[in-house]
Amino acid sequence: MKKHIVRIILSLAVMVVFLLQATKLFELPLMRRLDNIFYDMQTVLTMPRGVDPRVVIVDLDEKSLAEREKGGEGRWPWPRDRLALLLDKLFEHYQIAIVGFDVVFAERDESSGIRVLEQLAQNELRGISQFRSALKQLQPQLDYDAMFASSMRNRAAVLGYAFTQDTQTTKGQLPAPVFPAGTFSGNNVSFFRFPGHTANLPELQSAAAGAGHFSIEPDSDGILRRVPMLIESTGGYYESLSLAMVRRIIGSPEIVPGYGDEPLKATDYSGLEWLQIGPLRVPVYADGVTSLIPYRGGEHSFKYVSAVDVMNARVDVAALKGKIVLVGTTAPGLLDMRATPVGAIYPGVEVHANMIAGILDGNIKQSPEYVIAFEFVALLFAGLILALLLPRLSPLRSLLLTAAVLVGAFGVNSLVFQQGNLVLPLASGLAMIAVLFAFNMTYGFFVETRGKRQITGLFGQYVPPELVDEMARNPEHFSMEGESREMSVLFSDVRGFTTISEGLDPKQLAQLMNQFLTPLTEVIYKYRGTIDKYMGDCIMAFWGAPLPDAGHARSGLLAGLEMHAALEKMNPVFKAKGWPEIRIGVGVNSGRMSVGNMGSRIRLAYTVMGDAVNLASRLESITKQYGADMIVGEETRKAVSDVVFCELDLVRVKGKDRAVRIFEPLGLQGQVEQAKLDEAEAYAEFLRLYRTQAWDESERALLDLQKMGLENYHSYLYQMYFKRIAYKRQNPPGADWDGAWTFDTK
């Protein structure tokens, strides 16, 4: 934990930045843009697609606006008598359920010439009674606005209108607001406020079944994602066209504001989360009282029919009967195209169609302000996981963990988006995860790689690369300062090296030493040993430092055995080159030693010192006295339980008063041939007789051992003991003799 504390603290600091952003204490503009991008992606990926048969768009398209001689109705605006005809066709011939106009009729229609005739009757032709009488009879046929109003009366026709920020624009008559001034005072609800409007003629407004605004404002990036369901103007609150139409379809119930939990209302949170209309609930953002547009698909997700075809009854009745109809335009010249998540050019009338279908289906996405708390908890959870775990993991595992958290975050977000119609912020979470991963990888590369380089510089010349890698993961745990540890040390030396070196020229000798030392070093590295030094033909290695090794005695012992096996493979190669065969003696001992950087100010070396080290060196030097390939000390023997040993002797080496038992390892248990085991048992009986000064019996035991020996196995050892017995007969050691043999030389 201490090793990673800096990375963890810095990672937590990154997390705090994103937590503060999530609580809106400050806002990163990039996060809003990214959330919009993710929302658009999810919208496109989860759209139901297909055509919704319930809503039909009567399109004021290019065909409808073509010149009269080409079968069209001429340029817009059409004379209102033509619109009256359109309404009559829709309700009488096609028997639609309701119609809404995504156009506004703010100016009087004077295309019939009625205003000119009225002026003539009041001025130039004022005295001609026949003219005034004829005009009076013609007025109902020439007042197209009245005709249009008459066609709307007592029918489910909903007009549209627009709000504007221009205070000087107040054309037409607004419908009665759905909420009077002061309805939302004290609730901290944020509305779009418009002082001006372009509405319909009073006589048209009074004849219509209702009216709703079609004002839609894109987000800051120019993409249309939301529609204001209520707009505030001159103190009143006015409903959208889609809301007005749905209300009319289900019986014109009142709109009831829906508020969140009471505890939230005590804060600056408005609590306004939905609008209830009869059995239907319309989720809204408190910011602007807007609803997300539930795009069904790309353009033409609803059936389009040309207005001129409707007026000429060229459309199949079944295509319109009982349908919800919107009258709007896709003609480029009428400028009702929008940029949306599902298309760069998208008809505005189809936006209202999507809203109507979404309200009826109850699938409008919602993002109430309490999602801030959800985002905070999600960021906190993911941030803590990554901040605490990434510093401890390898790059690959860090990548896998980060990928898992990313997939989890995106998966949960997508699930609640599609199944719960809930829009959760995603950008902050993904950005935080990416930043934490990038930071930890960068930190690991620039900071911890430096620690690895330091460790490599300190220990690379002593220990195998894999140990350096292990140490680099926790560099603070390793230093070259002196300390005392329980360890094992190994010495190996070439038998008769002086004779060998005299028979080779310097170049050959160098080649032989390199080819000889390399495989033995690889064996030591295999058993995770540390090379102390090369002393000519001698290798000194130890186990238990710098990396702790609870099995240091076994590792050193097995390394010694395998070094001899490696020599067996090398000698035929040496012989083929004309080089002499090589034999080595190995001494291994265990005990407490001092380890660390030792030497002078001029030169230091990472090495071990102590009595246990000196004994290992002595054990290696006496291997030739016993004809043994390897001798280990008593402490090593005690520490290894799965190796078969043969006790060779009890000795006092040069410089030591205390006698120590020395052993020759025969091999791993279960791998030593029975004949050797039998001989070792007989040899143990011989030692017992020898140490009791039973010279005759011990000598007979030696003779029996010689007879059972395997290919002169231990013959050198037996000859040595014959000589000792002869010496002891002539020089009795006394009753207090402990059976030890004292070596006067190293």
N, C-alpha and C positions, 0 to 999 in steps of 0.2 A: 504494500500500500504506500509506504513512504517513497518508494522509488518513483511512483506515478503521481505523486501528490500535485506536482506543478501542472502536469497535463490535465489532471482531473479538475483542478481549480479553474484553469483557463477554459476547459470544456463547459464547466458549469456557468462561467461568465457568458459564454456564447449563448447558452440556453436561456439565461436571464434576459439577454437582449431580445430574444424572440418572444419570451413570455411578456415582457413589457409591451412589445408591439402587438401581441394578441389582445392585451387588455386595453388597447387604444390610448395608452398614455403617450405614445407617439406612434406615428404611422410611417412605414417605409413604402413609398409610392410603388416601388417595384413589386411588392407583395400583392397590392391591389391588381396590378396589371397581370401578374402571374395567375392570381385566382380567377380573373376573367378568362384567361386562356384555358385554364383547366376546366372551368365551367363550360366553355364553348365545346371543348373536346368531349366532355361527358354528355353534353346535350346531343351532339352529333352521333356519338356512339350508341346512345340509348333511345333514340327517337323510334317510335313505333312504326313510322313510315306508312305507306298505303294511303288511300283516299278516304276521308271521313264523309260518309254519305248524308249526314244530317244537315250540313251547312253547304249552301250553294252560293257562288259569287256570280252575280249578274254584272258582267264586265263591260264598262264603257271603253271598249278596246278600239284599235285602229279601224276595224271593220265597222263598228258602230258610228265612228266619227267621220267615215268617208263621205264624199260629196253625195248629195241626194240622187244625182243621176246615176251614181254607181250603186245605189241601193242602200245608202247610209242615211243618217239623220243630220249630217252636217256638223260643223264645228261646235264645240262646247262653249257656253252653256246652251242646252237645248231649250226651245220654247217649253214653257211649263205645261202646255196642253199635251205635248208629247210625253212628258213625265206622268201626267194624269193617265194617259193611255197605258203607259208602262205599268202603273199601279193597278189599273183595272184588269189588265191581262194577268198580272201576277195573282191577284186575289180571286177574280171571277173565273178565268179560264184555267189557271194552273192550281188554284186553291192552296196557296202557300200558307204557312203558319204565321209568319211574321217577316217583316222586311225592315232593314236598317240602312240608313244612307251614310256612306263614308264621304259625303260631299255636303256642302253648306249652301243654303239659298238665302244669301244676305241682301241681294239687290232685287228690286222689282223687275218683273219681266214686262218689257214694253215692246217686245218683238211684234205684237199684233197690230201696233199703230194706234192703240186706244188712247194713249196720252196725247198724241197729235190731234186726234179727232176731238177730244175733250177740250183742248186749247182752242181749236177752231170754233167750237160751239160757244165758248166763253168770249171770243174776240171777234174775228172776222165774220163768222157765220152766226153771230149771236141773234140776229133778227130773223133768221129763217127757221120758223117753227117746224117745218117738215124735216129739216136736218136734225134738230134736237130730238124729235120724236123717233126718227129712225135710229139715231145713236142710242137712245134709251133701250130700244128693242135689241140692238146688237151687243150692248155692253156685256151681258152674261157670256156671249160666245167669244168676246174679245178679251175678257179679263182672265188671262191664263193663270194668274196666281190664285184667283178664286176657284178656278176649275181644279187646280192641283190640290188646294186645301179641301175642296169638296170630296175629291177622290180619296183623301187620307182619312176623312172624318169617319169615326166608328170602325176603323180598321186598325190592325196591329202594325202601325207604321211608326218607326222610331227615327227621329232626325238626328243628324250629327252636327257638331259645331266645334269651334276651335278657340282656345285662349291665346293671348299674346301678351308680351311684356310692354307693348306700346300703350301707354296710358291714354293716348288720344284716340285709340281704336275701340269703339264701343258700338259696333254695327249690330243691328238685329236685336231680338229679344231672347234673353236667357230663360230657360225653364225655371221653375221654382227649385231652389236648392234642396237636396235631400236631407241636409242638416243645416239648421240656422246658425247664425253667428253665436259664438260662445260655447258651442256644444262641447268642444274639446279643450276648453281653457283649463289650465291646471294639470293637464296630463302630459305636457312636454312632447306632444306629437308634432313631428315636422312635416308640413305639407308643402307641395309646390304651390306658390302664390303667383297669380297672374292678375294684373290690374285691368287689362283690356280683353276684349273678346270679339270674335266675328261669328255672330249667331244668325238664326233664321228670321225671316219676316214674321212679325207678330201674328198675322192671320194664319201662317203655316204652322207656327209653334202651337197656337191654340187648337188647331185641328188635329195635330199629331197625338198619338197615344203616349208619347214620351220623347225624351231627347237625352243624348249623352255626348260628352266631349270625345273627340278623337285626337286630342293632343298627345303625342308620344315623343319623348325626348331620348335621344341615344345617350349612352354612357360617355365618359370623358374621352374614350378611344374611338368614338364615332359608331359603335356597334349598339344596335337596339336589342336590349335584353329584358327591359321592364316597361310596364305601362302604369301610369298613375291611375289608381282606381278612384281616388277622390282628389279634387283640386280645389283650393281655396281661392275665392275671388270676391272682392267687395264684401267680405265678412261671411259669405255663405260657402257651403261645400257642395260640389257638383260631381255627379257620378260619371264614369266612363261610358262610352257607347256600348261596349260588351256587357257591362254590368246592368245598364238600363234595359238591354234586350233580354238578358236572362231573367231579370225580375219580371218583365212583362210576360215571358213565356210561362213562368211558374205561378202567375197570379198576382204580381205586383206587391209582394210582401215588403214591409219596411226593412231598411238596412239596420242591423244592430251591431255596434262595434264590439269586438271580442278582445278582452284584456287577459294578460297572463296572470300568474300567481300574485296574490296580494303582497308578499314580501318584496317582490321585485318592484312593485309600484311605489314602494317607500323610497326608492333610490331615484336617480335621474332618468332611469329607464321608463319610457312611456307606457310600456305594458301592452300597447295596441299590437295584436298579433294576427287578427283576422277580422273579416267582415262577414256577418251571418245574414243570409237572405233566405228565409224559410228554412228548408232542410239542407241548404247548401252553405258551405263554409269556404270563403275565399282568403287564403293566406296573404298577408301583406307585410312588406318591410315597414318598420316604423319610420325609417328615413325616407320621407316623401310619400308614404302610404302607397307604395307601388307593389305590383305583383309581377313575378317572373313569367315571361311568355312561354307557355308549354308547347314549343314548336313540335309539330307532328312529323315534319319532314321538310324537304326542300320545297321550292316553289311548286304550286299545283298539288298540294296535299288536300285540296278541296276541289270539287267540281266547278269548272268555269263554264258559263254560257254567255254568248254575246247578247248584249242588250237589244240590238236590232233584231236578232232572231226571236227573242221573247216577244217583242212588240209585233212581229209578223207571224207569231204562233208557229214558228218553225222548229220549236224544241218539243221533245216528247213530254207529254203531260206528267208521266211517271217520274221524270227527272226532277220535277219541282214540287209535286204535290206533297203537302204537309211539311215542306222543308223550311229551314231557317235561311232567309235570303239576305245577303249583303249586297248593296249596290255600290260599286267602287270602280276604280280604273286601274288598268295596267298600261294605258297608252303613255308612251314616253313623254309626250308633250304636256301632260297634266302633272308631271313631277310628283308622283306618289310612290316612289321607289326608295327602299331603305337598305342599309347595310346591316345584316344580322349574322348570328353565329352559323346559320345554315345556308347562307348565300350572300354574296356581295351586293346583289341587286335583287330585292325581294319586295313584292307588292305590299304597300301599307294596309290595304284592305284585308289581306290574308293574315296580317297580324291580329286583327280583331276577330277573324274567324277562329284562329287558334285560341284566343282568350275565351271566346264563347264555348268552344268545345271543352277546354280545360276546366272551366267553371262547372259545366254540367257533369263532367266526369270526375271532378274532385281530384285531379292529378296535377294541380299547380304546385310547383316546388316551393318550399318555404325555407326561410332562414331567419327565424326569430332571434332576437338579441341574446337569448340565453345560450346560443351556440358559442358565445365568447367563453363561457365557463367550460364548455366541452373542449374547445380548442386549447384552453389553458391547461386542463387536466391531461389531454393527449400530448401536448408539447412537454409537459413536466414528466410524464411517464416515459416517453420515448427519449427525452433528453437525459434523464437519469440513467436509463439503461446504457445508452451510448457513452455518456461521460464516464461511467464507472467501469464499463467493460472494454471499450476500444483500447485504452492504454495498456491493457493486460494481454491483448490478443496479438497473434501474428498477423501480418498483412492479409494473408489469405482468409483467415478466420474473421478478421475485421471486415473484409469485403463481404463475406457471406452473412455476417450479422447485420451489416448495413443494408444489404439487399433484402434480407428478411424483414427488417423494420420498414423499409420503403414499400415492399409489397404489401405488408400488413396495413400500413397507413393508407395506401391507395385502395386496397381491397375493401377496408371498412368504409372509406369515404364513398366508393362506388356502390357498395351494398346499400347504404342508407340513402344514397341519391336515387337509386333505381327502385328500391323496395319501400323506402319510407318517405320518398319525396322531400327529403331534407338535404339542403345544401350546406355542407360544412366547409369551412376554410381549409384549403389543402396546401396552398403555396408556402405558408410559414413552416408547416411541418416538414415538407419535402426540402425546403431550403435549409432548415436547421439540420436535418439529417445529413444533407450533402456537405454543409459547412463543417460539421463535427467530424465527418469522415475525412474530408480534405485536410482539416487542421491536424488530426491525429496522424495521418499518413505523412504530412509534411514535417510535423514535429519528430516523428519516429525516424524519418530519413535524415534530417539535418542535426538533430540533437542526439538521438540514441545511436545513430551510425557513428557519430563522433566517439561515443562511449565504446562502441565495438572496436573502432580503430585503436583506441587507447588500450583496450584489453588485448587486442591482437599484438600491438607493439610491445606490451609487457610480457605476455605469455606465449605468443605465437611460436617462439623459438623453442619452447619447452614442451608444450602439450599438443595433442592432435587437433586438427581444425574443428572437429565436431565438438570438442570440449570448449574451444574458444567461442563457438556459437552459443553454447549453453551459458557460458560466463557472460557473454555480451548481453544476454537478456536481463541480467541482474548485475551490472558492472559495479554497483556500489557495495556488493557483498565481497568483492575480491580486491586485495591489495598485496603489495610485496613486502609489507611490514612483517617483522619477525613475530612468530607466535609458536606456542607449544601444542603439538597434536599427537594423537595416537596414529601411527603410520607404519607402512612397510617399505623397506628399501631393498634394492637388488643390485648386486655387483656381478658382472661377467668378465671373464678374462680368457685370452687365447692361451692354450697350453703350448709351450715351446715357441713363443713368438720370436724370440731372438734368433733361433735357428732358422725359422721361416724367413725372416727379413734378410738374413745374410745370404739366402739362396736366390733372391730376386733383385732385379735392378729397381731403382726408385720408382720408375714409371709403372712397372708391373705391380710393385708393392702398393702404390696408390690405387691402382685399379682393383686389386684384390681387396683392400680395406673398404673401398666404396661398395663393392658388390657384396661384401660380407656384412657390413654394418647396416646397410639399407634394409634388408629383410628382417634383421633382428629388431631394428627400430620400429618397423611396421608392426611386428608382433607386440611390442610394448604399447604402441598406440592403439592396437586392437583391444587391449585390455585396459585402456584409458589411463595409461601410466604417463608420468611426467619425466622427460629426459633431463637428468641433472647435468651430465657432462659426458664427453668422450675423452678418455685418457689413453691416447695411443690405441692399443687394441682392447682397451677396457671400456665397458659401458656402465654408467651408474644411472639408475632410475628409481623413482619412488611413487608410491600411491597414497592418496589421502589428502593431497594438496596439489594445486590450489582448490580443486573441487573436492568436497568431502566425499569419502567412499567408505561406507560401513563395511564392505567386503574387501578392504585393501589387502589383507593377508592372502586371501584366496586369489585375488587378481594378480598379485605379484608372483605367487607360486605357480599358477597356471601359465603365466607369461614365460617363466623360466623353463617349464617343461616344453612349451611350444617352440622356444628358441632352439632347443636341441633337435626337435623335429624338423625345423626349418633348415638346420645345418645338414641333416641327413639328405635333404633334397639338393642342397648347394654343392656338396662335396663331389658328386659325379661330374658336375659342370666344371668345377675347379680342376679336377683330375684330367678332363679332356683338354684343358688349356695348358696342361703341364705345370699347374700350380699344386702345391702340397695340400693334402686334406687338412681340415681345421677341426680341432676339438676345443670346447670351452668348458670352463668350470663356472658354476653359478652359485652364489650365496645369497640367501634371502633371510631377512630378520625383521621382526615387528617389535614395536614398543614406542615409548614417548620420545619424540624428537623435536628439535627446534627447526622451523622452516621459515624462509624469508629471503629477502635480498641481503646478502652478506658480502663483505669485501672491504675495499678502501674507497676513498673519495675518487680515486682514479678509475677503478673498475669494480663493479658489483656483479654478483651472480645470484640467481634464485636457487638456493640449495638447502640441503638438510644437514644438521649436525647433531651429535650426541652419542652416548655410549651404544645405543642400539644400532646406530649407523656404523660405528667402528666394529662392532661384533659381526655385522653382515660382511664387511670387508675381510675380516679374519676367516669367516666361514668359507668365503670364496677361495681364499689362499690355501686352505687346508684340504680342499676337495681332492687335490692330487695326492695328498698323504693317504687318503682312504680309497683312492681309485674310483671316486664317485663323480658323476656328472653334476650333481646338485646337492647342496646341503642347506637345510633350513634350521633356524633356531627354535628353541622350545616354545616361545611365545607365538610364533607362526604356526607351529604344530597344534597348539591349543585352539587357535582361532579358526582352523579349517577342519570340518568334520566329514567331508565327503571324499577325502583323499587317503589312500593307504600309505602308511609310513613304515620305515624300518629304522629303529634307533641304532645309530652307529657307535656312539661313544658318549662318555661324559668327560668334558675337557675344560682345561683352563688355558685360555688363549693369552697371548702376550699382552701384558698390561692389565690383566684382570685377576683378582683373587678368587672370585666366586666361580665355581665350576658350573657349566651349563650342559644340558643334554643337546646333542645334535642328531638330526634325522635326515634320512634320504627319502624323498617322495618316490613311491613306486608307480603311482598312477591313480586315476579316479576309481572309486569303488565300483566293482562290477566289471572293470576293464583290465584288471591285473590277472595274468594267468595263474593257475592254481599252483604250479611248481614254484613260482616265485613266492607265493604266500606261504607255502610249506617251508621253504628255505628261510624266509624271514622269521617264522615261528621258531625254527631250530636255532637260528642265530640269536634270538632273544634268550633262549635257554643257555646258550653258550655265554652270553654276557653275564647272566646271573651267576654262573659257576666262576667266571673270571673275576668278578667283583668280590666273591667270597674267598679269593686266593686259593681255590681248588685247582691248582695248576695241572695236575695229571688229568682230572676229569674234563677240564676246559680244553686241554690239548686234544683229548680223544674226540670231544665234540667238534673241534675244528677239523679234525681228520674226516669225521662223518660229513661235515658240511662240504668239504672238498669233493667228496665222492658224489654228493647229490647236486653239486653246482651245475648250472645251466651254461654251457659254453664259456667256462671260466668266469661266469658271473661272480663277482666279488672275490675272485682269486687273489687280487692284489691286496684286498682287505685282509684275507685270511693269512697271507704271508706276513703282513705287518703284525698281526696278533701272535703268530708263532714266534716272531722275534721278541715281542714284548714279554711273552711267557718265559722265554729263555732268560731274558734280562731280569725279570722279577724273581726267578728262582735264585739267581746269583745275588740279587739285591732286594731282599724281602722288604716290602713297603711298610710293614708294621701293622699292628692291630687296629690303629686308628685310620687306616687308609680308606678313603671314600670311593675308590674305584676310578678316580679321574686321572687323566693323562695331561700333563702340563707341557705346553709348547713354549719353547724359549725364543722362538723367532716368529716374525710376522708371516 
